[in-house]
Each structure stands twice: as C-alpha cells, then as structure tokens.
Amino acid sequence: MSPAGDVPAQMTAAYITEPGTADAIRVGPLPTPRPAADQVLVRTEALVVNHVDTFVRSGAYRTALPSPFVIGRDLVGTVVQVGSTATGFAVGDRVWCNSLGHGGRQGSFAQYAAVPAERLYRLPDGVDAESAAVVLHTAATAHLGLFREAGLRLGETIIVGGAAGGVGSCVVQLAAAAGARVIATARPDDADWCRGCGAAEVVDYRDPELFARLAELAPDGADVYWDNAGVHDLEHAVPLLARRGRIIAMAGMSATPTLPVGQLYVRDASIRGFAISNAGVDDLAAAAKVVNHGLKSGILKARIADRLPLAQAADAHRRQEAGPHGRILVVP
Ligand SMILES: NC(=O)c1ccc[n+]([C@@H]2O[C@H](COP(=O)([O-])OP(=O)(O)OC[C@H]3O[C@@H](n4cnc5c(N)ncnc54)[C@H](OP(=O)(O)O)[C@@H]3O)[C@@H](O)[C@H]2O)c1
C-alpha cells in the first residue's frame, strides 16, 4: 500500500444504524476506512444526494448494508492511499465514483471512502468537483437508458417527460449531442433550461392537450419515449410511438398503468426497464467514459438547488425528498 500520509484514524461521516426516516441519519466520528488491496482511499471533496439514496436510507430499496452504514452513492475527491493490487491510480489523482452505498458497499457521505479501484474513474483536468458531482448518477443513468437500453440513433426522435429534472436534463443533453431530435415536457419556467440542454421543442406537462401537442410535434412517431416522472400514461404514450419505438421505464416504483397491448405490438414496439443499481462494472465504466467526455466538453451540466455541509446530511435528504428544483450538493 502507498504511504498513509496524514490520514487521521477517525473521520466525520453521515451514517445510519438501521433504515428509517431522515431523522435516523447521524453525523459523527467513525474509524477512517483502511483500503483493502484492491481499493483506493479517497478524501472526498463534493457529494450529492440522489433519490435512490433516500430509498436506501429508508429501506424502500432493499440492498445489503453494513452497520453502521455510511449513506450516499457518489463522490468526487482526491486519492490519498492506493491498495497493493489496485492499479491505475496514484496519490494525488482527482477521481470520482458513482456506485458506493449499495450491494454491501459503504457509502460516500464521509471525509474518506475506500473505493474498489474498478469503480473509480479519473476526473478530467479542468473540471471542478461540484460540477462533476451533480451529474455522476444522473448522466450515467441517461447513458445506460439511451444507448444500452433504447439503442438511440442519429436522427431519431425522443420524447423526454420531466425533462428539467436531474436525469431528464442529462437525457436531453446526451440525446441532443448524439444527434437525436428531442421533444421535452417541463413546466414553462423550465423551457429555456431545456432548450439550453438541447431540446428542439418544449411542451408544458400540465397542458390538458399534452398528448395531442406531442403527436403534432412528432408526426412520424417517437422512436423513444422516456418518462422521468414515473407517470407512465401508456394509454396515451404508446400511440405516439413510431414503428420499433422504445419506451424506457426507470421511475414510478408503484405505477400500475394500463397497457394498450394492440397498439404496442402492431408497432413492433417495446418497453425496456432498467435500474442503474444493477449495472455491472463494465457498463459503469462505459458510462464513465461518456460522463467524462460530457464534463470535458461542457455537454453535461446541472442546476444546483442547495449546498449543505456534511453536518446537515439529514437536511440534505429532507430537501431531496421534498423535490428540490435542482441538485443538492453536500460538502464534506
Ligand atoms: N432506474 C434508474 O436507474 C434510476 C436512476 C436515477 C433516477 N431514477 C428515478 O428517476 C426519477 C427522476 O429522477 P431525477 O433525479 O431526475 O428526479 P428530479 O430531479 O426530481 O426530476 C423529476 C422531474 O419530473 C418532473 N415532473 C413532476 N411531475 C411531472 C409530471 N406529471 N409530468 C412530467 N414531469 C413531471 C419534475 O418537474 P417539476 O420540477 O416541475 O416538479 C422534475 O423535473 C426518480 O423517480 C428517480 O428515483 C431511476
């Protein structure tokens, strides 16, 4: 292992001892993790709250958790120690990870985190920690849905529902950058943001004629339909699809929509569901390349709704659960 340098024996962490509301989150000292041979110890610089972090904390998303469990999935930071068999990293490297805090792994909401080297990626030069942190989960999700699941191609048309949110913004940004025509739904206040992300058209999702408007804007049908709000009005969405259209399902855990089966199969259409939590290290590494390209090129960006210290991790979760208009950053 590389020299420990001035890594303290204890660190401040936000953790739970059992699932519960945000009130279950404690902030206090825990032993600084010692990286295993295949891990890298990272001193964190920027953290962010995702919806899934609140589901893991509450127990709504069941996954193996150590106890005490440090909450949080994503981090940006600097390498301070490298395990003996961990390759590709050196002390001082600026790095990021977006797959801690589930599947038995400790989370990221602490001053230090031991990260498996295969889940750690270099932060591109010139990219600041906060700008990166706010898109790590959302952009990787957008990449998996658009390219692994939907197989989006140049010149295709995609309808993005709830396009101004965390994932929606990244879906618009990556789809537009890939040469797709993007039709977004968002509240009118967010129309300029969506256009800035690359949407060709923006429709108010509360418009009573929403689906008629979408049909007018996609007269040849939509190749991909992606609903970030989890509403899944399939009775109206499926008839909007072009031949071989793909609906992406990635939100709306308890939605039980009516599916117009005939409208689906006569189009050779399909519904593809996925959860990034199931992605393996190869898929995550492929997404990381896209995230880094998007950060370097400026394609990927997000709005920051709030910036809270780690001591206020519970408030950060409450803010996320209240539905913030932008991303909630946490500064360790
Ligand atoms: N499956 C996966 O791998 C995966 C990964 C990441 C996230 N997710 C899930 O994806 C969903 C979105 O995540 P996020 O981080 O993007 O959340 P978010 O930032 O809260 O965005 C949700 C968006 O939906 C919009 N919206 C609300 N009601 C709507 C409606 N009736 N019609 C259209 N849009 C509506 C919101 O608009 P307003 O601001 O106007 O309310 C907001 O822009 C969450 O359920 C999350 O758990 C799943």
The ligand as an SDF file (V2000), in Angstrom:
LIG
                    3D

 48 52  0  0  0  0  0  0  0  0999 V2000
  -33.9080    3.3960  -12.7670 N   0  0  0  0  0  0  0  0  0  0  0  0
  -32.7940    4.0580  -12.5130 C   0  0  0  0  0  0  0  0  0  0  0  0
  -31.6900    3.5680  -12.7270 O   0  0  0  0  0  0  0  0  0  0  0  0
  -32.8860    5.4610  -11.9800 C   0  0  0  0  0  0  0  0  0  0  0  0
  -31.7270    6.2450  -11.8700 C   0  0  0  0  0  0  0  0  0  0  0  0
  -31.8610    7.5700  -11.4380 C   0  0  0  0  0  0  0  0  0  0  0  0
  -33.1180    8.0620  -11.0880 C   0  0  0  0  0  0  0  0  0  0  0  0
  -34.1880    7.2370  -11.1670 N   0  0  0  0  0  0  0  0  0  0  0  0
  -35.5470    7.7280  -10.8420 C   0  0  0  0  0  0  0  0  0  0  0  0
  -35.8730    8.6500  -11.8800 O   0  0  0  0  0  0  0  0  0  0  0  0
  -36.7560    9.6260  -11.3790 C   0  0  0  0  0  0  0  0  0  0  0  0
  -36.2300   11.0020  -11.7420 C   0  0  0  0  0  0  0  0  0  0  0  0
  -35.0380   11.2560  -11.0380 O   0  0  0  0  0  0  0  0  0  0  0  0
  -34.4320   12.7350  -11.0340 P   0  0  0  0  0  0  0  0  0  0  0  0
  -33.2110   12.6800  -10.2190 O   0  0  0  0  0  0  0  0  0  0  0  0
  -34.3790   13.2650  -12.3980 O   0  0  0  0  0  0  0  0  0  0  0  0
  -35.5950   13.4960  -10.2370 O   0  0  0  0  0  0  0  0  0  0  0  0
  -35.9850   15.0280  -10.2780 P   0  0  0  0  0  0  0  0  0  0  0  0
  -34.7570   15.8530  -10.4450 O   0  0  0  0  0  0  0  0  0  0  0  0
  -36.8160   15.2270   -9.0630 O   0  0  0  0  0  0  0  0  0  0  0  0
  -36.8400   15.2110  -11.5950 O   0  0  0  0  0  0  0  0  0  0  0  0
  -38.1760   14.8060  -11.7400 C   0  0  0  0  0  0  0  0  0  0  0  0
  -38.7750   15.6650  -12.8220 C   0  0  0  0  0  0  0  0  0  0  0  0
  -40.1040   15.2190  -13.0850 O   0  0  0  0  0  0  0  0  0  0  0  0
  -40.8910   16.3830  -13.2890 C   0  0  0  0  0  0  0  0  0  0  0  0
  -42.3230   16.0790  -13.1170 N   0  0  0  0  0  0  0  0  0  0  0  0
  -43.0370   16.0090  -11.9630 C   0  0  0  0  0  0  0  0  0  0  0  0
  -44.3220   15.6830  -12.2460 N   0  0  0  0  0  0  0  0  0  0  0  0
  -44.4010   15.5470  -13.5810 C   0  0  0  0  0  0  0  0  0  0  0  0
  -45.4570   15.2140  -14.4840 C   0  0  0  0  0  0  0  0  0  0  0  0
  -46.6920   14.9490  -14.0470 N   0  0  0  0  0  0  0  0  0  0  0  0
  -45.1800   15.1530  -15.7940 N   0  0  0  0  0  0  0  0  0  0  0  0
  -43.9460   15.4160  -16.2500 C   0  0  0  0  0  0  0  0  0  0  0  0
  -42.8970   15.7400  -15.4620 N   0  0  0  0  0  0  0  0  0  0  0  0
  -43.1370   15.8100  -14.1370 C   0  0  0  0  0  0  0  0  0  0  0  0
  -40.3680   17.3660  -12.2930 C   0  0  0  0  0  0  0  0  0  0  0  0
  -40.7800   18.6560  -12.6670 O   0  0  0  0  0  0  0  0  0  0  0  0
  -41.0850   19.8150  -11.6020 P   0  0  0  0  0  0  0  0  0  0  0  0
  -39.7420   20.2890  -11.1190 O   0  0  0  0  0  0  0  0  0  0  0  0
  -41.8150   20.7950  -12.4370 O   0  0  0  0  0  0  0  0  0  0  0  0
  -41.9120   19.2030  -10.4940 O   0  0  0  0  0  0  0  0  0  0  0  0
  -38.8760   17.1440  -12.4410 C   0  0  0  0  0  0  0  0  0  0  0  0
  -38.3430   17.9230  -13.4970 O   0  0  0  0  0  0  0  0  0  0  0  0
  -36.8710    9.3670   -9.8600 C   0  0  0  0  0  0  0  0  0  0  0  0
  -38.0330    8.6080   -9.6360 O   0  0  0  0  0  0  0  0  0  0  0  0
  -35.6400    8.5150   -9.5590 C   0  0  0  0  0  0  0  0  0  0  0  0
  -35.8240    7.6860   -8.4440 O   0  0  0  0  0  0  0  0  0  0  0  0
  -34.1180    5.9600  -11.6100 C   0  0  0  0  0  0  0  0  0  0  0  0
  1  2  1  0
  2  3  2  0
  2  4  1  0
  4  5  1  0
  4 48  2  0
  5  6  2  0
  6  7  1  0
  7  8  2  0
  8  9  1  0
  8 48  1  0
  9 10  1  0
  9 46  1  0
 10 11  1  0
 11 12  1  0
 11 44  1  0
 12 13  1  0
 13 14  1  0
 14 15  2  0
 14 16  1  0
 14 17  1  0
 17 18  1  0
 18 19  2  0
 18 20  1  0
 18 21  1  0
 21 22  1  0
 22 23  1  0
 23 24  1  0
 23 42  1  0
 24 25  1  0
 25 26  1  0
 25 36  1  0
 26 27  1  0
 26 35  1  0
 27 28  2  0
 28 29  1  0
 29 30  1  0
 29 35  2  0
 30 31  1  0
 30 32  2  0
 32 33  1  0
 33 34  2  0
 34 35  1  0
 36 37  1  0
 36 42  1  0
 37 38  1  0
 38 39  2  0
 38 40  1  0
 38 41  1  0
 42 43  1  0
 44 45  1  0
 44 46  1  0
 46 47  1  0
M  CHG  2   8   1  16  -1
M  END
$$$$
